[in-house]
């Protein structure tokens, strides 16, 4: 039935073939995540290895001369490095332990936009290792995790691994983003992979042995707290049991201030460092107050706070504050907050205006 290249003549199939309606990247064999324009090769791990100096790569001088086995710069399947990204020591410690212990699956739990995805992405960017990011949704099927037959120009059907199966076969990492958005029945299909068992592809009968360097990451919001996101599932205990667990909170104020300073400095090249640091520190204070009020929004006085402020929004706010610093007739800090804080209700933005005035007072950007 099968040709030598794992394709099958259409005429030999007893049913009409119909290409499933899956994401274009999956159907075309494209990498999901990393550089989306890169096509999955027969072995995306075919790239020179390298020793990664941890203190330099992660900007953590306290770790001494530690080195990790990674890949040389230029791997097209490694994420793009963000040089301004800051690794909190507790986050780095958990990621390092998971990596050097050789564990296969790590679940990262934290508030919306607390940095769950970015820490995995930036870890792999510094290691030079392939990372395939899969956005989970409730309609995912075996095709998304295993693969499918794809029609060829010569009239045959050729088997194409999904990015998940490709990583399982050749190595690299898979990030299952928003893990608890996945229907539990679909999630159980990954149990064998999470455990490191051999997997049989039902459509071809091929038995796939896991690569020793395949790793799975899953991110999710808490399911039992204020930051739970509506519509998420509670996963099967058998699936959850296969993960090491890591909790991610927002960065400590001093580290987040450094991130905001770096964001401002992309545009403000002239202001005194003390001015930029004070500006960043003030905005971080406001962001942390918003997060506290969101987590306690069952209180009447906090009812307007229906979402936290992420570091992503915070850095956008800081940059827009600088951009609007000379705008006439508006307070640049309040005006830029309205532009930066997408998804916040009018009621919440009004509450944040009052919070800004109480927390940092005079909000004029000094340069």
N, C-alpha and C positions, 0 to 999 in steps of 0.2 A: 504493500500500500504506500509506503513512504519512499521518497527519492533519497539519494545519498546525502543531500544537503538539508535533510529534515523537512523537506517540502512534500506536499501531497497533491497529485493531480486533481483538479476540481471534479472531473468526470467520475473519479473513483469513489466520491462521497455519495452516500445514499440519501442525503438531505440537501436542501438548498442552503448554500452558505450565505449568511448575512452578517456584515461587519457590525459588531456591537457598537452602540453609541457610547463610547468612552472618550476621555479627554484626548485631544489631538496629539499631545506629547506621547501618551501611552501608545496610541495606535501606530504612530510613526517610529516608535522606538527611540524617542528623544529622552535625554536626561531631564528629570523633574528636579528642579533646584540646580545648584551649581551654576554653570552657564547653560541656559536653556537652549541655546542654539547648537550645542554639541551633541552629536549623535552617539548613542551607546555603541561602543566598539565591542569586539569579541572579548576584549579584556581591558577594562578601563583602569586596571591596576598596573598596566604596562607603562611604568614611568620610573625613572631612577630613584632609588632610595637615598635617604640622607639622615644624618644625625641632627636633631633639633635641639639647640641650646635653649633650655627652658627659660632661664633668666632673661635672655635677650628677646626671644620670641614672644613671651608673655609679659614682658616688662615687670618682672618680679625678682628684684635683685637678691632677696632674702633666701632664695632656694639654692644658692650656691652653684656648683658646676654640673647640676643634673642635666642629662641628655635623654631624649626619647627618640625611638625609631620612627621616622616619618618619611616624607617624600620631598624631593628637590622642588624648588620653585618652578612654576610654569605648568603644573598639572591642570589641564583644561576642565577637569571635573571637581576640582577643589573650589570652595567658595571664594569670593573676592575678599581680600583682607581689608578690614577697617582699622587703620593705624591709631585712631582715637578711641578704640574700644578699651574699656577698663575691666580687668578681671578682679573681682572681689576675692580675697584670699579664701574665704569659706567655699565659694563656688568653685574656685580652681582646685581646692583640696578634694572635693567630691568627684569632679571630673577626672582628676589625675588618678584617684584610687580606682575608679571604674575602669579606666584605661589600662593601668599597669596590672590590675588583677586579672585581666583578660575576660571579664564578664561580658555577656552577650547583649543584655537589655537593660536600659536605664530609663526610668520614668521621671520626668521633671515636672513638678507641680508648683504653680504660683499664680498670683493675680494676673488679670488681663494686662498684657504689655509690660510685664515685669522683667522681661529679658530671657524667657525660656528658650525661644527659638534662636535668638542671637548668640547665646553662649555656646550652643552646639555648632552653629555656623562659624563663629570666630575661632573656636577650638580647632576645627578642621582646616580653616584658612591658614592658621599658624603651623599646623602639622603637615600641610600640603596634601591632605588625604581626600579622596572622593567622598562627597556627601550628596545624597539624593533626597530631596525634601518632598514628601507626599502630603498634600492637604487632605485630611480625612473628612468624609461626609457619610451620611447615613445610607446612601445608595451604592456604596462600593461593593464590588462583587469579586469573585475568584479571578476574573480577567485582570483587575487592577493589581492583584497581588502575585499572580502566577504568570500570566501572559495570554497570548491568543495567536491564532492563525491569521496571517495577513495576505491578501491577494497579491500575486506577483504579475509582472508584465507578460510572462510566458504562459499564463493561464493556470499556474499552480498556486497552492497556498503554502506559505512558509511560516513556521513557528517563530514568534518573536517574544523573548522574555520581557516581562514587566521590569521596570527599574528595581523593584524589590527582589525579584528572582535573579536579576543580573548581579546585584550586589551579593546575594546569597551564594551564587555560583562562583564569582570571581573575587569577592572581597569588597571592602569599602563599607560605608555607613548609610543607613536609612533613617531619616527623621520622619516619624509619623506625627505630623502636626495636628493638634486638637484631637488627640487620641479618643477622648470620651465623646466626640461627635460621631464616632463610628458605631454602627449597629453591633451589639454584642455578638450576634450570630456570625457576622462577617469577621469580627475580631478573632474569634476562635479558630478561624482558618490559618491564622498566623502562629498558633501555639507551637506547632512542630518546629517552625523556624526560630522562634524565640528560645526554644529549648536546645536547638542545635542538632535536631534529628535529620536524617536523610529524608528528602521529600520526593515523592513521585508525582510527575506531571501527568494528570489523568488523560489529557488529550494525546500524548505521545508515548506514554509508558516509560519515559526516561526517569532514571533515579538520579537526583542531584545531591551530591555530598557537599555540605556547607564548607565554605572557605574559612580557614582559621582566623582570618582578620575581618570577618563580617560582624558588624555591631548594629543594634537597633536602639533608637532613642524615641521616646514618646513624650509629648507635652500635653498638659491638660490644666484647666483651671480647677480650683478646689470644688468638690461636689457637695460640701457640707457647710459652706460659710457664705458670707456676704458677697464674695466675689464669684460665686457659682454663676454660670452663664445658662440662661434659659435654653431648654431643648437638648441638653447634654444627657448622655446615657451613663448609667452605672455599669461598669464592665464586669464580665463574669470573673468570679474569684480565681478560676483556673488560669485565666489570662493575666490578671494582675499579679498572681503569685510568681510569675516568671521574671519580674522586674526588680532590680535594685531601685530604690526610691531616693529622690533628691528634691528638696524644697528650695525655691528661689523667691526671695523677697526683693523689693526695690533696693538699689544700692544705698549704703550708708551715706549720710549727708556730705561727708568730706570727699568721697569718691565721686558722687553724683555732681558735686560742684565742679570738680575737675573736668568731667564730661561736658558740662554746660560751658565752662570757660573755653574749652577747645572748640565747641560749636560756634561761640561768639567770635573767636579769633579767626575763623575762616573768612569773616567779613570785616571785622574791626581790627585793623592793623595798627592804629595810632593811639588808642586810649592807654592810659597808665594801667599796669597790671593790677594794682590795688583796686582801681575802679571796676575793672572787668570782674575781678574776684568777688567784690562786694555785690555787684549786680547779680552774678550767678548765685551767690549764697542766698540772697533775698528771694530769688525765684524758687530755689530749692525749698526754702522754708514754707513758701506758699503751697508748693506741690505736696509736701509732706502733711500739711494741715488738711488739704483736700482729701488725701488718702485716709487720714484718721477719721474724718467726718463721714466719708463713704462707708467705712467699715462699721461705723456706729450710726448709720442713717435710720435706724429704728427710732432714734430720739427725734422729737418734734423739731428741735432746732437744727437738725442735720438732714431733714427729709428731702431737701432740694438736691442733695449730693447723690446722684444716681450712678455715677461712674468715677473711677479714680483718674488721676492724671499720670500718664505714663512718662517715662524718660524721653520717649520719642516726641510727645507733645511738648514736654518741657524744653527740649533743645530747639524745637521749632519756634516756640514762644520767645525764647531768648534771642534768636536770630531776627525774628520779626520785630521785636522791640527795638533792636538796633536799626532795622530798616525804616521804621516809622519814627525815629527819634526826633526828626525835625518837622513832622507833620503838624500843621497848624490847626488849632481848635480841638485837639484831642489829647488825652493822656496816652503816651505811647505804650505804656505797660498794659493798661486796661484795653486799649484798642487792639493791640497785638494779641492779647489773650483771647479776645473774641474770634480773631482770625485763625489762631492756632488750635483752639480746643474744639475740634470737629466732633459733633455728636452730642455735645453738652446742650441741655435744654436752655431756653431763655431764662427760666427760673433759676437754674443752676449758675448760669453765667452772671446773673445779678448777684447771687449769693457770693460768688467768687470775687466780684468787684468789691463788695463790702469786706471780704476777707483780706484782699490786697491792701485796702486802706488801713485796716486794723493791724496787719502784720508788718508791713514795710513802710507805711506812711507815704512820704514824698516819693513818687514813683518816676520822676523825671530821669531819663537816661543821661548820665553825665559822661562826657567824653573829652 
